[in-house]
Amino acid sequence: MNATERPVPSPCVNICALDEADICTGCQRTVEEITRWSRMDNEERRGVLALCHERARSSGLIWMLPTKTVN
């Protein structure tokens, strides 16, 4: 992280409960990702956020709307 870059904020939404796979149902992070967050650099945090988004999409928490094609 360079001196002018701000830290990537935590995705925590204060809904802290683990599912059967030990994934937080609020932010979609693993226990390891949650505990390591403060020691991650921004690049690693962005990678975790991408994984969280994919987990949410895969579990049906995020729906991707089809894009319109222009003919």
CHARMM internal coordinates of N, CA and C (Angstrom, degrees):
IC EDIT
DIST 1 N 1 CA 1.4503
DIST 1 CA 1 C 1.5172
ANGL 1 N 1 CA 1 C 107.53
DIST 1 C 2 N 1.3259
ANGL 1 CA 1 C 2 N 116.47
DIHE 1 N 1 CA 1 C 2 N 128.77
DIST 2 N 2 CA 1.4559
ANGL 1 C 2 N 2 CA 118.72
DIHE 1 CA 1 C 2 N 2 CA 178.89
DIST 2 CA 2 C 1.5314
ANGL 2 N 2 CA 2 C 109.54
DIHE 1 C 2 N 2 CA 2 C -80.16
DIST 2 C 3 N 1.3151
ANGL 2 CA 2 C 3 N 116.57
DIHE 2 N 2 CA 2 C 3 N 168.98
DIST 3 N 3 CA 1.4615
ANGL 2 C 3 N 3 CA 121.95
DIHE 2 CA 2 C 3 N 3 CA -172.91
DIST 3 CA 3 C 1.5273
ANGL 3 N 3 CA 3 C 112.71
DIHE 2 C 3 N 3 CA 3 C -64.25
DIST 3 C 4 N 1.3310
ANGL 3 CA 3 C 4 N 118.93
DIHE 3 N 3 CA 3 C 4 N -26.37
DIST 4 N 4 CA 1.4614
ANGL 3 C 4 N 4 CA 120.68
DIHE 3 CA 3 C 4 N 4 CA -177.06
DIST 4 CA 4 C 1.5295
ANGL 4 N 4 CA 4 C 113.00
DIHE 3 C 4 N 4 CA 4 C -95.48
DIST 4 C 5 N 1.3154
ANGL 4 CA 4 C 5 N 117.82
DIHE 4 N 4 CA 4 C 5 N -11.66
DIST 5 N 5 CA 1.4600
ANGL 4 C 5 N 5 CA 120.53
DIHE 4 CA 4 C 5 N 5 CA -178.78
DIST 5 CA 5 C 1.5297
ANGL 5 N 5 CA 5 C 110.51
DIHE 4 C 5 N 5 CA 5 C -81.18
DIST 5 C 6 N 1.3091
ANGL 5 CA 5 C 6 N 115.43
DIHE 5 N 5 CA 5 C 6 N 131.42
DIST 6 N 6 CA 1.4634
ANGL 5 C 6 N 6 CA 120.23
DIHE 5 CA 5 C 6 N 6 CA 177.90
DIST 6 CA 6 C 1.5204
ANGL 6 N 6 CA 6 C 109.58
DIHE 5 C 6 N 6 CA 6 C -80.88
DIST 6 C 7 N 1.3193
ANGL 6 CA 6 C 7 N 117.56
DIHE 6 N 6 CA 6 C 7 N 150.98
DIST 7 N 7 CA 1.4676
ANGL 6 C 7 N 7 CA 119.81
DIHE 6 CA 6 C 7 N 7 CA 177.74
DIST 7 CA 7 C 1.5295
ANGL 7 N 7 CA 7 C 111.08
DIHE 6 C 7 N 7 CA 7 C -63.59
DIST 7 C 8 N 1.3131
ANGL 7 CA 7 C 8 N 116.20
DIHE 7 N 7 CA 7 C 8 N 140.49
DIST 8 N 8 CA 1.4640
ANGL 7 C 8 N 8 CA 121.19
DIHE 7 CA 7 C 8 N 8 CA 174.79
DIST 8 CA 8 C 1.5292
ANGL 8 N 8 CA 8 C 106.74
DIHE 7 C 8 N 8 CA 8 C -65.95
DIST 8 C 9 N 1.3334
ANGL 8 CA 8 C 9 N 118.25
DIHE 8 N 8 CA 8 C 9 N 125.31
DIST 9 N 9 CA 1.4656
ANGL 8 C 9 N 9 CA 120.25
DIHE 8 CA 8 C 9 N 9 CA -177.37
DIST 9 CA 9 C 1.5302
ANGL 9 N 9 CA 9 C 112.96
DIHE 8 C 9 N 9 CA 9 C -70.09
DIST 9 C 10 N 1.2993
ANGL 9 CA 9 C 10 N 114.89
DIHE 9 N 9 CA 9 C 10 N 154.11
DIST 10 N 10 CA 1.4595
ANGL 9 C 10 N 10 CA 121.81
DIHE 9 CA 9 C 10 N 10 CA 177.98
DIST 10 CA 10 C 1.5286
ANGL 10 N 10 CA 10 C 109.83
DIHE 9 C 10 N 10 CA 10 C -66.26
DIST 10 C 11 N 1.3347
ANGL 10 CA 10 C 11 N 116.64
DIHE 10 N 10 CA 10 C 11 N 144.35
DIST 11 N 11 CA 1.4599
ANGL 10 C 11 N 11 CA 119.90
DIHE 10 CA 10 C 11 N 11 CA 177.20
DIST 11 CA 11 C 1.5318
ANGL 11 N 11 CA 11 C 112.80
DIHE 10 C 11 N 11 CA 11 C -83.87
DIST 11 C 12 N 1.3140
ANGL 11 CA 11 C 12 N 117.91
DIHE 11 N 11 CA 11 C 12 N 6.63
DIST 12 N 12 CA 1.4654
ANGL 11 C 12 N 12 CA 121.88
DIHE 11 CA 11 C 12 N 12 CA -177.82
DIST 12 CA 12 C 1.5308
ANGL 12 N 12 CA 12 C 110.64
DIHE 11 C 12 N 12 CA 12 C -56.34
DIST 12 C 13 N 1.3360
ANGL 12 CA 12 C 13 N 115.26
DIHE 12 N 12 CA 12 C 13 N 132.72
DIST 13 N 13 CA 1.4698
ANGL 12 C 13 N 13 CA 121.17
DIHE 12 CA 12 C 13 N 13 CA 177.81
DIST 13 CA 13 C 1.5272
ANGL 13 N 13 CA 13 C 110.77
DIHE 12 C 13 N 13 CA 13 C -118.87
DIST 13 C 14 N 1.3287
ANGL 13 CA 13 C 14 N 116.48
DIHE 13 N 13 CA 13 C 14 N 17.87
DIST 14 N 14 CA 1.4664
ANGL 13 C 14 N 14 CA 123.73
DIHE 13 CA 13 C 14 N 14 CA 178.49
DIST 14 CA 14 C 1.5234
ANGL 14 N 14 CA 14 C 113.79
DIHE 13 C 14 N 14 CA 14 C 58.42
DIST 14 C 15 N 1.3260
ANGL 14 CA 14 C 15 N 116.02
DIHE 14 N 14 CA 14 C 15 N 32.79
DIST 15 N 15 CA 1.4605
ANGL 14 C 15 N 15 CA 122.74
DIHE 14 CA 14 C 15 N 15 CA 169.93
DIST 15 CA 15 C 1.5222
ANGL 15 N 15 CA 15 C 104.63
DIHE 14 C 15 N 15 CA 15 C -119.43
DIST 15 C 16 N 1.3058
ANGL 15 CA 15 C 16 N 115.91
DIHE 15 N 15 CA 15 C 16 N 81.24
DIST 16 N 16 CA 1.4626
ANGL 15 C 16 N 16 CA 121.77
DIHE 15 CA 15 C 16 N 16 CA -169.82
DIST 16 CA 16 C 1.5184
ANGL 16 N 16 CA 16 C 111.08
DIHE 15 C 16 N 16 CA 16 C -98.35
DIST 16 C 17 N 1.3158
ANGL 16 CA 16 C 17 N 115.73
DIHE 16 N 16 CA 16 C 17 N 95.98
DIST 17 N 17 CA 1.4582
ANGL 16 C 17 N 17 CA 122.50
DIHE 16 CA 16 C 17 N 17 CA 176.70
DIST 17 CA 17 C 1.5172
ANGL 17 N 17 CA 17 C 107.31
DIHE 16 C 17 N 17 CA 17 C -149.03
DIST 17 C 18 N 1.3129
ANGL 17 CA 17 C 18 N 116.29
DIHE 17 N 17 CA 17 C 18 N 135.91
DIST 18 N 18 CA 1.4616
ANGL 17 C 18 N 18 CA 120.74
DIHE 17 CA 17 C 18 N 18 CA -179.05
DIST 18 CA 18 C 1.5241
ANGL 18 N 18 CA 18 C 110.20
DIHE 17 C 18 N 18 CA 18 C -94.85
DIST 18 C 19 N 1.3298
ANGL 18 CA 18 C 19 N 115.35
DIHE 18 N 18 CA 18 C 19 N 139.71
DIST 19 N 19 CA 1.4543
ANGL 18 C 19 N 19 CA 119.64
DIHE 18 CA 18 C 19 N 19 CA 175.09
DIST 19 CA 19 C 1.5275
ANGL 19 N 19 CA 19 C 109.33
DIHE 18 C 19 N 19 CA 19 C -85.13
DIST 19 C 20 N 1.3224
ANGL 19 CA 19 C 20 N 117.26
DIHE 19 N 19 CA 19 C 20 N -172.78
DIST 20 N 20 CA 1.4615
ANGL 19 C 20 N 20 CA 121.24
DIHE 19 CA 19 C 20 N 20 CA -177.38
DIST 20 CA 20 C 1.5308
ANGL 20 N 20 CA 20 C 113.06
DIHE 19 C 20 N 20 CA 20 C -65.56
DIST 20 C 21 N 1.3238
ANGL 20 CA 20 C 21 N 117.64
DIHE 20 N 20 CA 20 C 21 N -18.90
DIST 21 N 21 CA 1.4737
ANGL 20 C 21 N 21 CA 121.87
DIHE 20 CA 20 C 21 N 21 CA 177.60
DIST 21 CA 21 C 1.5308
ANGL 21 N 21 CA 21 C 111.64
DIHE 20 C 21 N 21 CA 21 C -97.19
DIST 21 C 22 N 1.3294
ANGL 21 CA 21 C 22 N 118.01
DIHE 21 N 21 CA 21 C 22 N 11.43
DIST 22 N 22 CA 1.4714
ANGL 21 C 22 N 22 CA 123.75
DIHE 21 CA 21 C 22 N 22 CA -177.70
DIST 22 CA 22 C 1.5242
ANGL 22 N 22 CA 22 C 112.64
DIHE 21 C 22 N 22 CA 22 C 60.84
DIST 22 C 23 N 1.3340
ANGL 22 CA 22 C 23 N 115.45
DIHE 22 N 22 CA 22 C 23 N 38.07
DIST 23 N 23 CA 1.4658
ANGL 22 C 23 N 23 CA 122.61
DIHE 22 CA 22 C 23 N 23 CA 173.92
DIST 23 CA 23 C 1.5309
ANGL 23 N 23 CA 23 C 106.52
DIHE 22 C 23 N 23 CA 23 C -108.02
DIST 23 C 24 N 1.3185
ANGL 23 CA 23 C 24 N 117.28
DIHE 23 N 23 CA 23 C 24 N 133.61
DIST 24 N 24 CA 1.4595
ANGL 23 C 24 N 24 CA 120.93
DIHE 23 CA 23 C 24 N 24 CA 178.75
DIST 24 CA 24 C 1.5313
ANGL 24 N 24 CA 24 C 108.98
DIHE 23 C 24 N 24 CA 24 C -66.43
DIST 24 C 25 N 1.3222
ANGL 24 CA 24 C 25 N 115.91
DIHE 24 N 24 CA 24 C 25 N 129.44
DIST 25 N 25 CA 1.4632
ANGL 24 C 25 N 25 CA 119.78
DIHE 24 CA 24 C 25 N 25 CA -178.80
DIST 25 CA 25 C 1.5249
ANGL 25 N 25 CA 25 C 112.31
DIHE 24 C 25 N 25 CA 25 C -73.74
DIST 25 C 26 N 1.3277
ANGL 25 CA 25 C 26 N 117.22
DIHE 25 N 25 CA 25 C 26 N -15.88
DIST 26 N 26 CA 1.4606
ANGL 25 C 26 N 26 CA 120.64
DIHE 25 CA 25 C 26 N 26 CA 178.59
DIST 26 CA 26 C 1.5105
ANGL 26 N 26 CA 26 C 113.26
DIHE 25 C 26 N 26 CA 26 C -85.51
DIST 26 C 27 N 1.3376
ANGL 26 CA 26 C 27 N 116.52
DIHE 26 N 26 CA 26 C 27 N -54.02
DIST 27 N 27 CA 1.4709
ANGL 26 C 27 N 27 CA 120.07
DIHE 26 CA 26 C 27 N 27 CA -173.82
DIST 27 CA 27 C 1.5244
ANGL 27 N 27 CA 27 C 113.94
DIHE 26 C 27 N 27 CA 27 C -106.13
DIST 27 C 28 N 1.3265
ANGL 27 CA 27 C 28 N 117.20
DIHE 27 N 27 CA 27 C 28 N -10.07
DIST 28 N 28 CA 1.4650
ANGL 27 C 28 N 28 CA 122.86
DIHE 27 CA 27 C 28 N 28 CA 178.65
DIST 28 CA 28 C 1.5362
ANGL 28 N 28 CA 28 C 113.71
DIHE 27 C 28 N 28 CA 28 C 71.56
DIST 28 C 29 N 1.3405
ANGL 28 CA 28 C 29 N 117.38
DIHE 28 N 28 CA 28 C 29 N 19.56
DIST 29 N 29 CA 1.4610
ANGL 28 C 29 N 29 CA 120.02
DIHE 28 CA 28 C 29 N 29 CA 175.50
DIST 29 CA 29 C 1.5242
ANGL 29 N 29 CA 29 C 110.38
DIHE 28 C 29 N 29 CA 29 C -93.78
DIST 29 C 30 N 1.3342
ANGL 29 CA 29 C 30 N 115.57
DIHE 29 N 29 CA 29 C 30 N 153.64
DIST 30 N 30 CA 1.4551
ANGL 29 C 30 N 30 CA 120.47
DIHE 29 CA 29 C 30 N 30 CA 172.88
DIST 30 CA 30 C 1.5247
ANGL 30 N 30 CA 30 C 108.54
DIHE 29 C 30 N 30 CA 30 C -77.24
DIST 30 C 31 N 1.3274
ANGL 30 CA 30 C 31 N 116.01
DIHE 30 N 30 CA 30 C 31 N 165.59
DIST 31 N 31 CA 1.4609
ANGL 30 C 31 N 31 CA 120.45
DIHE 30 CA 30 C 31 N 31 CA 177.43
DIST 31 CA 31 C 1.5238
ANGL 31 N 31 CA 31 C 110.15
DIHE 30 C 31 N 31 CA 31 C -58.70
DIST 31 C 32 N 1.3225
ANGL 31 CA 31 C 32 N 117.17
DIHE 31 N 31 CA 31 C 32 N -42.45
DIST 32 N 32 CA 1.4693
ANGL 31 C 32 N 32 CA 121.09
DIHE 31 CA 31 C 32 N 32 CA 179.02
DIST 32 CA 32 C 1.5297
ANGL 32 N 32 CA 32 C 110.86
DIHE 31 C 32 N 32 CA 32 C -61.45
DIST 32 C 33 N 1.3211
ANGL 32 CA 32 C 33 N 117.10
DIHE 32 N 32 CA 32 C 33 N -44.19
DIST 33 N 33 CA 1.4671
ANGL 32 C 33 N 33 CA 120.25
DIHE 32 CA 32 C 33 N 33 CA 179.61
DIST 33 CA 33 C 1.5265
ANGL 33 N 33 CA 33 C 111.62
DIHE 32 C 33 N 33 CA 33 C -63.39
DIST 33 C 34 N 1.3174
ANGL 33 CA 33 C 34 N 116.30
DIHE 33 N 33 CA 33 C 34 N -38.11
DIST 34 N 34 CA 1.4650
ANGL 33 C 34 N 34 CA 120.42
DIHE 33 CA 33 C 34 N 34 CA 178.74
DIST 34 CA 34 C 1.5239
ANGL 34 N 34 CA 34 C 110.26
DIHE 33 C 34 N 34 CA 34 C -65.13
DIST 34 C 35 N 1.3110
ANGL 34 CA 34 C 35 N 116.90
DIHE 34 N 34 CA 34 C 35 N -47.56
DIST 35 N 35 CA 1.4688
ANGL 34 C 35 N 35 CA 120.03
DIHE 34 CA 34 C 35 N 35 CA -175.97
DIST 35 CA 35 C 1.5227
ANGL 35 N 35 CA 35 C 112.59
DIHE 34 C 35 N 35 CA 35 C -71.47
DIST 35 C 36 N 1.3143
ANGL 35 CA 35 C 36 N 118.17
DIHE 35 N 35 CA 35 C 36 N -28.32
DIST 36 N 36 CA 1.4679
ANGL 35 C 36 N 36 CA 121.19
DIHE 35 CA 35 C 36 N 36 CA -179.34
DIST 36 CA 36 C 1.5256
ANGL 36 N 36 CA 36 C 113.50
DIHE 35 C 36 N 36 CA 36 C -89.33
DIST 36 C 37 N 1.3338
ANGL 36 CA 36 C 37 N 118.99
DIHE 36 N 36 CA 36 C 37 N -11.33
DIST 37 N 37 CA 1.4621
ANGL 36 C 37 N 37 CA 122.91
DIHE 36 CA 36 C 37 N 37 CA -171.67
DIST 37 CA 37 C 1.5279
ANGL 37 N 37 CA 37 C 112.55
DIHE 36 C 37 N 37 CA 37 C -48.17
DIST 37 C 38 N 1.3023
ANGL 37 CA 37 C 38 N 118.16
DIHE 37 N 37 CA 37 C 38 N -47.26
DIST 38 N 38 CA 1.4763
ANGL 37 C 38 N 38 CA 120.83
DIHE 37 CA 37 C 38 N 38 CA -175.42
DIST 38 CA 38 C 1.5282
ANGL 38 N 38 CA 38 C 112.42
DIHE 37 C 38 N 38 CA 38 C -66.69
DIST 38 C 39 N 1.3149
ANGL 38 CA 38 C 39 N 117.64
DIHE 38 N 38 CA 38 C 39 N -18.35
DIST 39 N 39 CA 1.4728
ANGL 38 C 39 N 39 CA 121.28
DIHE 38 CA 38 C 39 N 39 CA 179.36
DIST 39 CA 39 C 1.5270
ANGL 39 N 39 CA 39 C 113.21
DIHE 38 C 39 N 39 CA 39 C -101.22
DIST 39 C 40 N 1.3224
ANGL 39 CA 39 C 40 N 117.51
DIHE 39 N 39 CA 39 C 40 N -0.27
DIST 40 N 40 CA 1.4699
ANGL 39 C 40 N 40 CA 121.45
DIHE 39 CA 39 C 40 N 40 CA 179.89
DIST 40 CA 40 C 1.5223
ANGL 40 N 40 CA 40 C 110.51
DIHE 39 C 40 N 40 CA 40 C -83.64
DIST 40 C 41 N 1.3392
ANGL 40 CA 40 C 41 N 115.50
DIHE 40 N 40 CA 40 C 41 N 148.46
DIST 41 N 41 CA 1.4680
ANGL 40 C 41 N 41 CA 118.47
DIHE 40 CA 40 C 41 N 41 CA 170.58
DIST 41 CA 41 C 1.5298
ANGL 41 N 41 CA 41 C 107.65
DIHE 40 C 41 N 41 CA 41 C -85.22
DIST 41 C 42 N 1.3191
ANGL 41 CA 41 C 42 N 116.30
DIHE 41 N 41 CA 41 C 42 N 172.23
DIST 42 N 42 CA 1.4669
ANGL 41 C 42 N 42 CA 120.31
DIHE 41 CA 41 C 42 N 42 CA -175.65
DIST 42 CA 42 C 1.5229
ANGL 42 N 42 CA 42 C 113.08
DIHE 41 C 42 N 42 CA 42 C -61.48
DIST 42 C 43 N 1.3127
ANGL 42 CA 42 C 43 N 117.52
DIHE 42 N 42 CA 42 C 43 N -35.93
DIST 43 N 43 CA 1.4638
ANGL 42 C 43 N 43 CA 119.78
DIHE 42 CA 42 C 43 N 43 CA 179.81
DIST 43 CA 43 C 1.5299
ANGL 43 N 43 CA 43 C 110.46
DIHE 42 C 43 N 43 CA 43 C -62.47
DIST 43 C 44 N 1.3233
ANGL 43 CA 43 C 44 N 116.16
DIHE 43 N 43 CA 43 C 44 N -44.99
DIST 44 N 44 CA 1.4605
ANGL 43 C 44 N 44 CA 119.36
DIHE 43 CA 43 C 44 N 44 CA 179.42
DIST 44 CA 44 C 1.5324
ANGL 44 N 44 CA 44 C 110.39
DIHE 43 C 44 N 44 CA 44 C -67.47
DIST 44 C 45 N 1.3304
ANGL 44 CA 44 C 45 N 117.65
DIHE 44 N 44 CA 44 C 45 N -38.97
DIST 45 N 45 CA 1.4639
ANGL 44 C 45 N 45 CA 120.73
DIHE 44 CA 44 C 45 N 45 CA 177.82
DIST 45 CA 45 C 1.5232
ANGL 45 N 45 CA 45 C 111.15
DIHE 44 C 45 N 45 CA 45 C -60.72
DIST 45 C 46 N 1.3223
ANGL 45 CA 45 C 46 N 117.28
DIHE 45 N 45 CA 45 C 46 N -41.96
DIST 46 N 46 CA 1.4699
ANGL 45 C 46 N 46 CA 120.14
DIHE 45 CA 45 C 46 N 46 CA 178.22
DIST 46 CA 46 C 1.5272
ANGL 46 N 46 CA 46 C 110.98
DIHE 45 C 46 N 46 CA 46 C -63.18
DIST 46 C 47 N 1.3181
ANGL 46 CA 46 C 47 N 115.86
DIHE 46 N 46 CA 46 C 47 N -37.23
DIST 47 N 47 CA 1.4646
ANGL 46 C 47 N 47 CA 119.80
DIHE 46 CA 46 C 47 N 47 CA 176.50
DIST 47 CA 47 C 1.5208
ANGL 47 N 47 CA 47 C 111.75
DIHE 46 C 47 N 47 CA 47 C -63.46
DIST 47 C 48 N 1.3313
ANGL 47 CA 47 C 48 N 116.41
DIHE 47 N 47 CA 47 C 48 N -41.59
DIST 48 N 48 CA 1.4608
ANGL 47 C 48 N 48 CA 120.74
DIHE 47 CA 47 C 48 N 48 CA 177.65
DIST 48 CA 48 C 1.5229
ANGL 48 N 48 CA 48 C 110.16
DIHE 47 C 48 N 48 CA 48 C -64.87
DIST 48 C 49 N 1.3252
ANGL 48 CA 48 C 49 N 117.28
DIHE 48 N 48 CA 48 C 49 N -41.42
DIST 49 N 49 CA 1.4698
ANGL 48 C 49 N 49 CA 119.88
DIHE 48 CA 48 C 49 N 49 CA 178.52
DIST 49 CA 49 C 1.5252
ANGL 49 N 49 CA 49 C 111.10
DIHE 48 C 49 N 49 CA 49 C -61.11
DIST 49 C 50 N 1.3263
ANGL 49 CA 49 C 50 N 116.89
DIHE 49 N 49 CA 49 C 50 N -38.08
DIST 50 N 50 CA 1.4679
ANGL 49 C 50 N 50 CA 120.20
DIHE 49 CA 49 C 50 N 50 CA 177.50
DIST 50 CA 50 C 1.5293
ANGL 50 N 50 CA 50 C 110.01
DIHE 49 C 50 N 50 CA 50 C -64.68
DIST 50 C 51 N 1.3370
ANGL 50 CA 50 C 51 N 117.10
DIHE 50 N 50 CA 50 C 51 N -40.88
DIST 51 N 51 CA 1.4638
ANGL 50 C 51 N 51 CA 120.43
DIHE 50 CA 50 C 51 N 51 CA 177.01
DIST 51 CA 51 C 1.5277
ANGL 51 N 51 CA 51 C 110.87
DIHE 50 C 51 N 51 CA 51 C -64.20
DIST 51 C 52 N 1.3222
ANGL 51 CA 51 C 52 N 117.07
DIHE 51 N 51 CA 51 C 52 N -41.22
DIST 52 N 52 CA 1.4650
ANGL 51 C 52 N 52 CA 121.18
DIHE 51 CA 51 C 52 N 52 CA 177.96
DIST 52 CA 52 C 1.5289
ANGL 52 N 52 CA 52 C 110.77
DIHE 51 C 52 N 52 CA 52 C -59.97
DIST 52 C 53 N 1.3187
ANGL 52 CA 52 C 53 N 116.01
DIHE 52 N 52 CA 52 C 53 N -44.07
DIST 53 N 53 CA 1.4648
ANGL 52 C 53 N 53 CA 120.51
DIHE 52 CA 52 C 53 N 53 CA 179.18
DIST 53 CA 53 C 1.5269
ANGL 53 N 53 CA 53 C 110.31
DIHE 52 C 53 N 53 CA 53 C -61.73
DIST 53 C 54 N 1.3182
ANGL 53 CA 53 C 54 N 116.69
DIHE 53 N 53 CA 53 C 54 N -43.84
DIST 54 N 54 CA 1.4626
ANGL 53 C 54 N 54 CA 120.56
DIHE 53 CA 53 C 54 N 54 CA 179.97
DIST 54 CA 54 C 1.5249
ANGL 54 N 54 CA 54 C 110.97
DIHE 53 C 54 N 54 CA 54 C -65.33
DIST 54 C 55 N 1.3357
ANGL 54 CA 54 C 55 N 117.11
DIHE 54 N 54 CA 54 C 55 N -40.86
DIST 55 N 55 CA 1.4670
ANGL 54 C 55 N 55 CA 120.06
DIHE 54 CA 54 C 55 N 55 CA 177.40
DIST 55 CA 55 C 1.5243
ANGL 55 N 55 CA 55 C 110.61
DIHE 54 C 55 N 55 CA 55 C -62.28
DIST 55 C 56 N 1.3219
ANGL 55 CA 55 C 56 N 117.17
DIHE 55 N 55 CA 55 C 56 N -43.49
DIST 56 N 56 CA 1.4667
ANGL 55 C 56 N 56 CA 120.75
DIHE 55 CA 55 C 56 N 56 CA 179.51
DIST 56 CA 56 C 1.5208
ANGL 56 N 56 CA 56 C 110.85
DIHE 55 C 56 N 56 CA 56 C -63.81
DIST 56 C 57 N 1.3129
ANGL 56 CA 56 C 57 N 116.79
DIHE 56 N 56 CA 56 C 57 N -41.20
DIST 57 N 57 CA 1.4654
ANGL 56 C 57 N 57 CA 120.95
DIHE 56 CA 56 C 57 N 57 CA 179.36
DIST 57 CA 57 C 1.5321
ANGL 57 N 57 CA 57 C 110.72
DIHE 56 C 57 N 57 CA 57 C -66.13
DIST 57 C 58 N 1.3292
ANGL 57 CA 57 C 58 N 116.34
DIHE 57 N 57 CA 57 C 58 N -44.34
DIST 58 N 58 CA 1.4641
ANGL 57 C 58 N 58 CA 121.11
DIHE 57 CA 57 C 58 N 58 CA -179.17
DIST 58 CA 58 C 1.5232
ANGL 58 N 58 CA 58 C 112.38
DIHE 57 C 58 N 58 CA 58 C -64.14
DIST 58 C 59 N 1.3297
ANGL 58 CA 58 C 59 N 116.17
DIHE 58 N 58 CA 58 C 59 N -33.27
DIST 59 N 59 CA 1.4698
ANGL 58 C 59 N 59 CA 119.75
DIHE 58 CA 58 C 59 N 59 CA -178.76
DIST 59 CA 59 C 1.5247
ANGL 59 N 59 CA 59 C 112.84
DIHE 58 C 59 N 59 CA 59 C -86.90
DIST 59 C 60 N 1.3384
ANGL 59 CA 59 C 60 N 117.48
DIHE 59 N 59 CA 59 C 60 N -2.09
DIST 60 N 60 CA 1.4505
ANGL 59 C 60 N 60 CA 120.95
DIHE 59 CA 59 C 60 N 60 CA 178.19
DIST 60 CA 60 C 1.5157
ANGL 60 N 60 CA 60 C 114.15
DIHE 59 C 60 N 60 CA 60 C 88.42
DIST 60 C 61 N 1.3370
ANGL 60 CA 60 C 61 N 117.37
DIHE 60 N 60 CA 60 C 61 N 6.54
DIST 61 N 61 CA 1.4633
ANGL 60 C 61 N 61 CA 119.68
DIHE 60 CA 60 C 61 N 61 CA 178.29
DIST 61 CA 61 C 1.5231
ANGL 61 N 61 CA 61 C 112.11
DIHE 60 C 61 N 61 CA 61 C -74.88
DIST 61 C 62 N 1.3185
ANGL 61 CA 61 C 62 N 116.58
DIHE 61 N 61 CA 61 C 62 N -23.49
DIST 62 N 62 CA 1.4686
ANGL 61 C 62 N 62 CA 122.25
DIHE 61 CA 61 C 62 N 62 CA 177.48
DIST 62 CA 62 C 1.5200
ANGL 62 N 62 CA 62 C 106.92
DIHE 61 C 62 N 62 CA 62 C -125.16
DIST 62 C 63 N 1.2848
ANGL 62 CA 62 C 63 N 115.84
DIHE 62 N 62 CA 62 C 63 N 128.39
DIST 63 N 63 CA 1.4656
ANGL 62 C 63 N 63 CA 120.23
DIHE 62 CA 62 C 63 N 63 CA 176.28
DIST 63 CA 63 C 1.5132
ANGL 63 N 63 CA 63 C 108.32
DIHE 62 C 63 N 63 CA 63 C -104.69
DIST 63 C 64 N 1.2937
ANGL 63 CA 63 C 64 N 115.20
DIHE 63 N 63 CA 63 C 64 N 135.61
DIST 64 N 64 CA 1.4584
ANGL 63 C 64 N 64 CA 121.26
DIHE 63 CA 63 C 64 N 64 CA 176.78
DIST 64 CA 64 C 1.5227
ANGL 64 N 64 CA 64 C 107.23
DIHE 63 C 64 N 64 CA 64 C -96.98
DIST 64 C 65 N 1.3133
ANGL 64 CA 64 C 65 N 115.91
DIHE 64 N 64 CA 64 C 65 N 117.37
DIST 65 N 65 CA 1.4568
ANGL 64 C 65 N 65 CA 120.00
DIHE 64 CA 64 C 65 N 65 CA 178.08
DIST 65 CA 65 C 1.5127
ANGL 65 N 65 CA 65 C 109.68
DIHE 64 C 65 N 65 CA 65 C -76.64
DIST 65 C 66 N 1.3180
ANGL 65 CA 65 C 66 N 116.99
DIHE 65 N 65 CA 65 C 66 N 140.37
DIST 66 N 66 CA 1.4592
ANGL 65 C 66 N 66 CA 118.35
DIHE 65 CA 65 C 66 N 66 CA 177.51
DIST 66 CA 66 C 1.5190
ANGL 66 N 66 CA 66 C 110.92
DIHE 65 C 66 N 66 CA 66 C -64.83
DIST 66 C 67 N 1.2930
ANGL 66 CA 66 C 67 N 115.15
DIHE 66 N 66 CA 66 C 67 N 143.43
DIST 67 N 67 CA 1.4712
ANGL 66 C 67 N 67 CA 119.38
DIHE 66 CA 66 C 67 N 67 CA 178.08
DIST 67 CA 67 C 1.5132
ANGL 67 N 67 CA 67 C 108.80
DIHE 66 C 67 N 67 CA 67 C -86.47
DIST 67 C 68 N 1.3145
ANGL 67 CA 67 C 68 N 116.05
DIHE 67 N 67 CA 67 C 68 N 146.42
DIST 68 N 68 CA 1.4587
ANGL 67 C 68 N 68 CA 121.37
DIHE 67 CA 67 C 68 N 68 CA 178.47
DIST 68 CA 68 C 1.5288
ANGL 68 N 68 CA 68 C 108.75
DIHE 67 C 68 N 68 CA 68 C -80.09
DIST 68 C 69 N 1.2874
ANGL 68 CA 68 C 69 N 114.58
DIHE 68 N 68 CA 68 C 69 N 138.59
DIST 69 N 69 CA 1.4478
ANGL 68 C 69 N 69 CA 118.97
DIHE 68 CA 68 C 69 N 69 CA 175.06
DIST 69 CA 69 C 1.5242
ANGL 69 N 69 CA 69 C 108.00
DIHE 68 C 69 N 69 CA 69 C -100.54
DIST 69 C 70 N 1.2944
ANGL 69 CA 69 C 70 N 115.60
DIHE 69 N 69 CA 69 C 70 N 139.67
DIST 70 N 70 CA 1.4540
ANGL 69 C 70 N 70 CA 120.67
DIHE 69 CA 69 C 70 N 70 CA 179.17
DIST 70 CA 70 C 1.5195
ANGL 70 N 70 CA 70 C 108.57
DIHE 69 C 70 N 70 CA 70 C -97.02
DIST 70 C 71 N 1.3129
ANGL 70 CA 70 C 71 N 115.42
DIHE 70 N 70 CA 70 C 71 N 125.16
DIST 71 N 71 CA 1.4767
ANGL 70 C 71 N 71 CA 119.51
DIHE 70 CA 70 C 71 N 71 CA -179.57
DIST 71 CA 71 C 1.4925
ANGL 71 N 71 CA 71 C 111.09
DIHE 70 C 71 N 71 CA 71 C -95.88
END
COOR INIT
IC SEED 1 N 1 CA 1 C
IC BUILD
